Amino acid sequence: MKPLPTSYRLLGVDPGTNILGFAILEVNKGKLSVPELGVIRLQQFSDHHQKLRHIHERLQGIIRSFEPGIMAIEAPFFGKNVQSMLKLGRAQGVAIAAAITMDLSVYEYAPRKIKQSITGKGNATKEQVAAMLEQILQLRLDHHTLDATDALAAALCHHYNQRSLSGSGKRYKDWADFAKNHKPGKSQ
């Protein structure tokens, strides 16, 4: 596997049909920063197809503005409401299409994998994920936009996953060992 570049940007996406979270994570010589974090609100559209069009257009605008090379997206979880799952799957598909048509590499992560990589617990709450992101990245997050922090978590999950796969990241024996040796705001 080729070594990771020393500087790059990732787009993290938490797909949704009413609120879609997005985040740009910048990695620059091992330091992490968040130049953009937000949500795309879709409640004003009554037509599902208009929501999908808006997701596509807004994500492509974000990609043009910040020029990430990678998108990390949260995979839909399986629920009981089939119609909701279909709509969520369409939103995810449109987000992926927006990225691939602009030549981004796309990586999908299960919600449990994202939570595990950020908090050490696959069943962590959105609030716990946001709190840990604040510690890791040394920034203050608006906990009212948990969809945006979930998108940031997807991007950071990908960063950690790639560092681990490339062999350039440190390995820890357990979560306590990570917490003890991790320096906030700096990539391992």
Beta strands, then each sheet from edge to edge (+ up, - down):
strand 1: 7-14
strand 2: 19-28
strand 3: 31-41
strand 4: 70-74
strand 5: 105-109
sheet 1: 3+ 2- 1+ 4+ 5+
end
